[in-house]
Amino acid sequence: MEGTEFVIAVDTVNNVERTTLSLIDGKVQLTNPQGALLLTNGQQGIVDVGQAPVLNPAGFIANNVLQWAFYYPAVLDLRDLPLAPDEQKILSESLAAYRAGDLLAALAGYPAGRQLGSDAERVYYAALLLSVGQIEQTQDALAALPPADPSERLRRLATALRQLIAAVKREPNPATLNPQLATEFLAASYYEQSRALGDVSLRVALELAWRAAIDSREFGFAWERVAELEFSFGRINRALDALNKSLALAPRNAQALALKGFLLAAQNKIREGIDWFNQAIAVDPALGNAWLGRGLCRIRRGDAVGGREDLLVAAALEPQRAALRSYLGKAYSNEGDTRRAAKELQLAMDLDPKDPTAWLYSALLNEQNNRINEGIRNLEKSKELNENRSVYRSKLLLDQDRAVRSANLARLYADADLGDVAVREAGRGVAADYANYSAHVFLANSYEVERRANLSNLRFEAASFSEYLLANLLGPANGWLLAQPVTQLEYSQLFERDRVGLIANTEYFGRGAWHHSSAQYGTWNGSSYSLEAEYRAEPGERVNQDLEIRQLE
């Protein structure tokens, strides 16, 4: 085995024991006395007893193989569940943990070896199994329910759980009835979001989540769902209001604790965000989002190594999530580890070819390595895939993403000496989202390149300075934003951190011209500064055409 991530399963097929190894990343030599098989990324090997290993030509879908690694949110409202009084007494410890939001404790508190007392208890037990990704056991428990229920309540609850499974596995919707119970509305919210029909799906999902929360105001999981969808629209205050209600009802909901960390980080309250991520990890150490959030916050505070280690844990806990691989690759890139960065970004592309994040970070990595043409191709691919993020981002936020990709693409075009194309692409970024400061930065840089090409032509000067001014007015407190010579802006706000920086650039031309520019800048606790200097000397080609500029800002 070499650097492997794999899933191995043993089951019985036609009364013959079969071992299946699905390789996510690395190399594995699969051998037995009958033969050997070398597997690499994305391949699956099958071994029946007494037979040589064979390669499954169809391969495998990581999301279907790695169901145990998925986070299945709780959707069952206990108020919808008709448990008998004696069942409530026996299950009191588990039910209390469930109401508090602690799904792992709820499953651990379920009496060991207990025979299911009723169909209502069977539904509850299936919901607990689903919360830890035990899909087959969940489906077996639900399949044992009677085909007909006089009140239809248990059938509706079972269908809601099946609908959640279908949302994760991208299967057809098993629900044929209009929702009536809070449980049904919440499950329908997740399924609607999984349809990924842009703003339509997100808005309908939010409406369904609100309906669940209003119909059952003590349902903490419903309020957490409202909060995360409000966050998808960038409405942080509304998200915080809903989330605070959720945490008051279910204070040990790990996903809600992690979401509180993200919301605080979005308000630049990094230290407080880390505290909430720590609480989420303490409740559920296997929650990838909590490790992701803490890792990003640690990087933001300057702990690049510790943050990258947290991102590595997140990717290991949920190896099927391409986004986690993308963030890990970006973290390696920030540390200058190009080989590992490229490996993780490629793995992210393989896991989810339609996610634009890995393509964006790969473009930035290629630019750092002076592979401009590859960077342009990757960034154009990222722009093409941008709408695929509509499953969790509203149209407004997608416009911001598009603006960022256009802005970065403008810089790459400028590096390829395509100045006119760079200006047009940067203009598209500004048009897509006028309030996006990074788009204004790149448009200013594009104008600046054109201005410096011919100092006697002043038509780009006002435009360049105007765009720099807009970028500083719209942007956060960042020293690199204040310093005009710092043009290597990368779109990754979650990776920004307090720091000081120095950049200097000196050029000499064969005609005897000199150009030097430098800047010393920094950001600390929300405040930024920049000190810039520039010197330019042009000998000219005739009398009185010489030029000398000294500038300090």
C-alpha positions in Angstrom: 0.0 0.0 0.0 1.2 3.5 -0.9 -0.5 6.6 0.6 -3.9 4.9 0.5 -7.4 5.8 1.3 -9.8 2.9 0.7 -13.0 1.2 1.8 -13.1 -2.5 2.3 -16.3 -4.5 2.7 -17.0 -8.2 3.2 -20.4 -9.7 2.4 -22.0 -12.8 1.0 -23.2 -13.0 -2.7 -24.9 -16.2 -3.9 -23.7 -18.0 -0.7 -20.1 -17.1 -1.5 -18.1 -14.7 0.7 -16.9 -11.7 -1.3 -14.4 -9.0 -0.4 -14.7 -5.6 -2.2 -11.9 -3.0 -2.0 -12.7 0.5 -3.3 -9.7 2.7 -3.6 -10.1 6.4 -3.3 -6.5 7.5 -3.5 -3.1 5.8 -3.6 -2.1 2.3 -4.7 -3.0 -1.2 -3.3 -1.6 -4.6 -4.3 -4.6 -7.0 -3.8 -3.3 -10.6 -3.6 -4.3 -14.1 -2.7 -3.0 -17.6 -3.6 -5.0 -17.4 -6.9 -3.5 -14.2 -8.2 -2.8 -10.5 -7.7 -4.3 -7.2 -8.8 -2.8 -3.6 -8.6 -5.4 -0.9 -7.9 -5.0 2.8 -8.1 -7.3 5.9 -7.8 -11.0 5.3 -8.4 -10.7 1.6 -9.0 -12.5 -1.3 -7.3 -11.3 -4.8 -6.8 -13.5 -7.8 -6.1 -12.3 -11.1 -4.5 -14.5 -14.2 -4.1 -13.3 -17.1 -2.0 -11.1 -19.4 -4.1 -11.0 -16.9 -7.0 -8.3 -14.5 -8.2 -8.9 -10.8 -7.6 -10.7 -9.1 -10.5 -11.2 -5.5 -11.4 -14.7 -4.1 -11.5 -14.8 -2.4 -14.9 -17.6 -0.1 -13.8 -15.6 1.4 -11.0 -17.6 2.9 -8.1 -19.3 6.1 -7.0 -17.5 7.4 -3.9 -20.7 8.8 -2.4 -22.5 5.5 -2.5 -19.5 3.6 -1.1 -18.8 6.1 1.7 -22.3 6.4 3.2 -20.9 5.9 6.7 -18.9 9.1 6.3 -21.9 11.3 5.4 -23.5 13.6 7.9 -27.2 12.8 8.1 -29.0 15.5 9.9 -31.9 14.7 12.3 -35.3 15.3 10.8 -37.5 13.3 13.2 -39.6 15.6 15.5 -40.4 13.6 18.6 -43.8 15.4 18.9 -44.8 13.5 15.7 -43.8 10.2 17.2 -46.6 8.3 19.1 -44.5 6.5 21.7 -46.4 4.8 24.5 -45.8 6.1 28.1 -43.9 2.9 29.1 -41.6 3.3 26.0 -40.9 6.9 26.8 -39.9 5.9 30.3 -37.6 3.1 29.2 -36.1 5.3 26.5 -36.0 8.5 28.6 -32.1 8.8 28.6 -32.0 8.4 24.8 -34.9 10.8 24.2 -33.4 13.4 26.4 -30.1 13.3 24.5 -32.0 13.5 21.2 -34.0 16.6 22.3 -30.7 18.2 23.4 -29.3 17.6 19.9 -26.7 15.0 20.9 -27.4 12.3 18.4 -24.4 10.2 19.4 -25.4 10.2 23.0 -29.0 9.4 22.0 -27.8 6.3 20.2 -25.4 5.3 23.0 -28.3 5.8 25.5 -30.6 3.4 23.6 -30.8 0.2 25.7 -28.4 -2.4 24.4 -30.0 -5.6 23.1 -33.5 -4.2 23.5 -36.2 -5.8 21.4 -38.2 -3.1 19.6 -41.4 -2.6 21.5 -43.6 -1.0 18.8 -43.6 0.4 15.3 -43.2 3.9 16.7 -40.1 2.8 18.5 -38.8 1.2 15.3 -39.1 4.5 13.5 -37.2 6.2 16.3 -34.4 3.6 16.3 -34.2 3.9 12.5 -33.7 7.6 12.9 -30.9 7.0 15.3 -29.2 4.6 13.0 -29.5 7.0 10.1 -27.8 9.8 12.1 -24.6 7.7 12.2 -24.8 6.7 8.5 -26.0 3.1 9.0 -28.1 3.2 5.8 -28.7 -0.6 5.4 -29.7 -1.1 9.0 -32.0 1.9 8.8 -33.7 0.6 5.6 -34.0 -2.9 7.2 -35.7 -1.4 10.3 -38.1 0.6 8.1 -38.9 -2.3 5.9 -40.1 -4.2 8.9 -43.0 -1.7 9.4 -46.5 -3.0 8.4 -47.5 -1.9 4.9 -50.6 -0.1 6.2 -51.0 2.2 9.2 -54.6 3.3 10.0 -53.4 6.9 10.9 -50.7 7.0 8.2 -48.5 8.8 10.7 -45.8 6.1 11.0 -45.8 5.6 7.3 -45.3 9.3 6.8 -42.5 9.4 9.3 -40.8 6.4 7.6 -41.1 8.0 4.2 -39.5 11.2 5.6 -36.5 9.2 6.6 -36.3 7.5 3.2 -36.6 10.9 1.6 -33.5 12.1 3.5 -31.6 9.1 2.3 -32.8 9.8 -1.3 -31.6 13.5 -1.0 -28.1 12.4 -0.1 -27.9 9.6 -2.7 -29.5 11.6 -5.4 -32.3 9.1 -5.8 -36.0 9.7 -6.9 -38.2 11.2 -4.2 -40.1 8.4 -2.4 -42.7 10.9 -0.9 -46.0 10.9 -2.8 -48.1 12.7 -0.3 -48.1 16.4 0.6 -46.3 17.0 3.9 -48.3 17.5 7.0 -46.0 16.8 9.9 -42.9 18.9 11.0 -40.8 15.9 10.3 -42.0 15.7 6.7 -41.5 19.4 6.1 -37.9 19.2 7.3 -37.1 16.1 5.2 -38.7 17.8 2.2 -36.5 20.8 2.8 -33.3 18.7 2.4 -34.7 16.9 -0.6 -35.6 20.2 -2.3 -32.2 21.6 -1.8 -30.6 18.4 -3.3 -32.5 19.1 -6.6 -30.1 22.1 -7.1 -32.4 24.2 -9.2 -30.6 27.4 -8.2 -32.5 30.0 -6.2 -35.7 28.2 -6.7 -34.6 25.1 -4.7 -33.0 27.2 -2.0 -36.1 29.4 -1.5 -38.5 26.5 -1.5 -36.1 24.6 0.9 -36.1 27.7 3.2 -39.9 27.9 3.1 -40.3 24.3 4.1 -37.8 24.7 6.9 -39.7 27.7 8.2 -42.9 25.7 8.0 -41.3 22.9 10.1 -40.1 25.4 12.7 -43.4 27.3 13.0 -45.5 24.1 13.2 -43.3 22.8 16.0 -41.6 25.7 17.7 -39.8 23.4 20.2 -38.1 21.5 17.3 -34.4 22.6 17.6 -33.3 20.8 14.5 -35.8 22.7 12.4 -34.5 26.1 13.7 -30.9 25.0 12.9 -32.0 24.2 9.3 -33.6 27.6 9.0 -30.3 29.2 10.2 -28.1 27.4 7.7 -30.4 28.2 4.8 -30.6 31.9 5.8 -26.8 31.8 5.8 -26.9 30.4 2.2 -28.5 33.7 1.2 -25.8 35.7 3.2 -28.4 36.9 5.7 -26.2 36.6 8.8 -28.4 38.4 11.3 -31.5 36.3 10.4 -29.3 33.2 10.6 -28.1 34.1 14.1 -31.6 34.7 15.3 -32.8 31.3 14.2 -29.6 29.6 15.4 -29.9 31.1 18.9 -33.4 29.6 19.1 -32.1 26.3 18.0 -29.2 26.3 20.6 -31.6 27.3 23.3 -33.7 24.2 22.5 -30.9 21.8 21.6 -27.6 23.0 23.1 -25.7 19.9 22.1 -26.4 19.9 18.4 -22.9 19.6 17.0 -23.9 20.9 13.6 -25.6 24.0 15.2 -22.5 24.6 17.3 -20.3 24.5 14.2 -22.7 26.8 12.3 -22.4 29.3 15.1 -18.7 29.2 14.6 -19.0 30.0 10.9 -21.4 32.8 11.5 -19.1 34.4 14.0 -16.1 34.0 11.7 -18.2 35.7 9.0 -18.4 38.7 11.4 -14.6 38.6 11.8 -15.0 37.3 15.4 -12.4 34.6 14.9 -11.5 33.9 18.5 -15.1 33.4 19.5 -15.7 31.2 16.3 -12.8 28.9 17.4 -14.5 28.4 20.8 -17.7 27.3 19.2 -15.9 24.9 16.8 -14.1 23.4 19.8 -17.5 22.8 21.4 -18.8 21.1 18.3 -15.7 18.8 18.1 -16.2 17.9 21.8 -19.8 16.8 21.1 -19.1 15.1 17.8 -15.4 14.5 17.0 -16.4 13.0 13.6 -18.1 16.2 12.3 -16.0 17.4 9.3 -17.5 20.9 9.3 -16.3 21.6 12.8 -12.7 20.6 11.9 -13.0 22.6 8.7 -14.2 25.7 10.5 -11.5 25.5 13.2 -8.8 24.9 10.6 -9.8 28.0 8.6 -10.0 30.1 11.7 -6.6 29.0 12.9 -5.1 29.9 9.5 -6.8 33.2 9.8 -5.0 33.8 13.2 -1.6 32.9 11.7 -1.4 29.2 12.8 -0.9 27.9 9.3 0.4 24.4 10.4 -2.3 23.9 13.0 -5.0 25.0 10.6 -3.8 22.7 7.9 -3.7 19.8 10.3 -7.4 20.5 11.1 -8.2 20.5 7.4 -6.4 17.2 7.0 -8.6 15.7 9.8 -11.7 17.1 8.1 -10.8 15.5 4.8 -10.0 12.2 6.5 -13.3 12.1 8.3 -15.4 12.9 5.2 -13.1 11.7 2.3 -16.0 11.9 -0.2 -16.3 15.7 0.1 -14.4 17.4 -2.7 -14.6 20.8 -1.1 -12.6 19.6 1.9 -9.9 18.3 -0.5 -9.9 21.7 -2.2 -9.4 23.6 1.1 -6.6 21.2 2.1 -4.9 21.7 -1.2 -5.1 25.5 -0.8 -3.6 25.2 2.7 -0.7 23.2 1.3 -0.3 25.8 -1.4 -0.1 28.6 1.2 2.8 26.7 2.8 4.6 26.4 -0.5 4.1 22.6 -0.7 3.2 22.5 -4.4 3.3 18.7 -4.8 0.8 18.0 -2.0 -1.3 20.9 -3.1 -1.6 19.7 -6.7 -2.3 16.1 -5.5 -5.2 17.2 -3.2 -6.7 19.5 -5.8 -6.6 16.8 -8.5 -8.3 14.4 -6.1 -11.0 17.0 -5.5 -11.5 17.3 -9.2 -11.8 13.5 -9.5 -14.3 13.3 -6.6 -16.5 16.0 -8.0 -15.6 17.2 -11.5 -18.5 19.7 -11.4 -17.3 21.6 -8.3 -15.6 24.8 -9.4 -13.6 25.4 -6.2 -10.7 23.0 -7.0 -10.4 24.4 -10.5 -10.1 27.9 -9.0 -7.4 27.0 -6.5 -5.6 25.0 -9.2 -5.6 28.0 -11.5 -4.0 30.1 -8.7 -1.4 27.4 -8.0 -0.5 27.2 -11.7 -0.1 31.0 -11.8 2.3 30.8 -8.8 4.3 28.3 -10.7 4.3 30.5 -13.9 2.1 28.1 -15.8 -0.1 30.8 -17.1 -1.9 29.0 -19.9 -2.9 26.1 -17.7 -4.1 28.6 -15.1 -6.2 30.4 -17.7 -7.8 27.0 -18.8 -8.5 26.0 -15.2 -10.0 29.4 -14.3 -12.2 29.4 -17.4 -13.4 25.9 -16.4 -14.1 27.2 -12.9 -16.3 30.0 -14.3 -18.1 27.5 -16.5 -18.9 25.4 -13.4 -19.8 28.3 -11.1 -23.6 27.7 -11.2 -23.1 24.3 -9.8 -22.6 25.9 -6.4 -26.3 26.9 -6.5 -27.1 23.8 -4.3 -25.9 25.8 -1.3 -25.4 29.4 -2.5 -28.0 32.0 -3.5 -28.0 33.8 -6.8 -26.5 36.9 -5.2 -23.6 34.9 -3.7 -23.1 33.1 -7.1 -22.7 36.5 -8.7 -20.0 37.3 -6.2 -18.3 34.0 -7.1 -18.5 34.8 -10.8 -17.0 38.3 -10.2 -14.1 36.8 -8.4 -13.4 34.3 -11.1 -13.5 36.9 -13.8 -11.2 39.1 -11.7 -8.6 36.4 -11.2 -8.9 35.5 -14.9 -8.2 39.1 -15.8 -4.9 38.9 -13.9 -3.9 35.7 -15.7 -4.7 37.3 -19.1 -2.4 40.2 -18.0 0.3 37.8 -17.1 -0.1 36.3 -20.6 0.5 39.8 -22.1 -3.2 40.1 -23.2 -3.8 43.5 -21.7 -7.0 44.4 -23.7 -8.5 41.0 -22.9 -7.6 41.5 -19.2 -9.4 44.8 -19.0 -12.5 43.3 -20.6 -12.5 40.3 -18.3 -12.0 42.5 -15.2 -14.9 44.6 -16.5 -17.1 41.6 -16.6 -16.3 40.8 -13.0 -17.3 44.3 -11.9 -20.5 44.0 -14.0 -21.4 40.7 -12.3 -21.1 42.1 -8.8 -20.3 45.8 -8.5 -20.0 45.6 -4.7 -17.2 43.0 -5.0 -14.0 44.8 -4.0 -11.7 42.1 -5.5 -13.2 42.7 -9.0 -12.4 46.4 -8.6 -8.8 45.6 -7.6 -8.2 43.6 -10.7 -9.8 46.1 -13.0 -7.6 48.8 -11.4 -4.6 46.6 -12.0 -5.6 46.0 -15.6 -5.9 49.7 -16.1 -2.5 50.3 -14.4 -0.7 47.9 -16.7 -2.1 49.9 -19.7 -1.2 53.2 -18.0 2.4 52.3 -17.3 2.9 51.0 -20.9 2.7 54.7 -22.0 3.0 57.3 -19.3 2.2 60.1 -21.8 -1.3 58.7 -22.3 -3.3 59.7 -19.3 -6.6 58.2 -20.3 -6.1 55.1 -18.0 -4.8 57.1 -15.0 -8.2 58.4 -13.6 -9.8 55.0 -14.3 -7.1 53.1 -12.4 -7.1 55.4 -9.3 -10.9 55.4 -9.3 -11.0 51.6 -9.2 -8.4 51.4 -6.5 -10.5 53.9 -4.4 -13.6 51.8 -4.9 -11.8 48.7 -3.9 -10.5 50.3 -0.6 -14.0 51.7 0.2 -15.7 48.3 -0.4 -13.1 46.0 0.9 -12.1 44.9 4.4 -9.2 46.2 6.4 -6.3 44.6 4.6 -2.8 46.0 4.1 -2.4 44.3 0.7 -5.5 46.1 -0.5 -4.1 49.5 0.5 -0.8 48.8 -1.2 -1.2 49.1 -5.0 2.1 47.3 -5.9 0.7 44.1 -4.2 -1.1 42.7 -7.3 -0.9 39.0 -6.5 -4.3 39.0 -4.8 -5.8 35.5 -4.4 -9.5 35.0 -3.8 -9.6 33.0 -0.5 -10.9 35.3 2.2 -11.1 32.3 4.6 -7.3 31.9 4.3 -6.5 35.6 5.0 -4.8 36.3 8.3 -3.2 39.1 10.3 0.3 39.7 9.0 2.9 42.1 7.8 4.3 42.0 4.3 7.0 43.5 2.1 7.1 43.5 -1.7 9.8 45.1 -3.9 10.2 45.0 -7.7 13.1 46.4 -9.7 13.3 46.4 -13.5 16.1 47.5 -15.9 15.6 47.9 -19.6 18.1 47.8 -22.4 17.4 51.4 -23.3 18.8 52.4 -19.9 15.4 52.8 -18.1 15.0 51.9 -14.5 11.8 51.2 -12.6 11.5 50.3 -8.9 8.4 50.0 -6.7 8.0 48.7 -3.2 5.5 48.5 -0.4 5.5 47.6 3.3 2.0 46.8 4.5 0.2 45.0 7.4 -3.1 44.0 9.0 -3.6 43.6 12.7 -6.9 43.3 14.7 -9.0 44.9 12.0 -6.6 47.8 11.2 -4.3 48.1 8.2 -1.6 50.3 6.9 0.6 50.7 3.8 3.7 52.6 2.9 4.6 52.7 -0.8 7.6 54.1 -2.8 8.2 54.3 -6.5 11.1 55.4 -8.6 11.1 55.5 -12.4 13.8 56.9 -14.8 13.4 57.0 -18.6 16.3 58.4 -20.7 14.1 59.1 -23.7 15.0 58.9 -27.3 15.6 62.6 -28.0 16.2 65.9 -26.2 13.8 66.7 -23.4 12.1 63.3 -23.6 13.8 62.1 -20.4 11.6 61.4 -17.4 12.3 60.9 -13.7 9.6 60.1 -11.1 10.0 59.8 -7.3 6.9 59.0 -5.3 6.2 58.2 -1.7 2.7 57.4 -0.3 
